[in-house]
Amino acid sequence: MLTERQKKAVLLLAETFAQEAATSEMEYSDTFLADLDRRVSELENGSVKGYSWDEVRKRAKHKG
């Protein structure tokens, strides 16, 4: 069980991380960005099928 002081410290740490994530720009490698571009192109030209978030959730519920 955490003490009140420990709880406040954990919350302060979480808030600090959240603020930094909200204010800083994420940096991605060139390889990662190229892979994203390739995947978007595949979806747009129809060479792969994408799934909506609703489809993903339905499939996950049936397998769980």
PyMOL commands that set and color helices and strands:
alter all, ss='L'
color gray80, all
select helices_A, chain A and resi 4-23+30-45+53-63
alter helices_A, ss='H'
color red, helices_A
deselect
rebuild
show_as cartoon
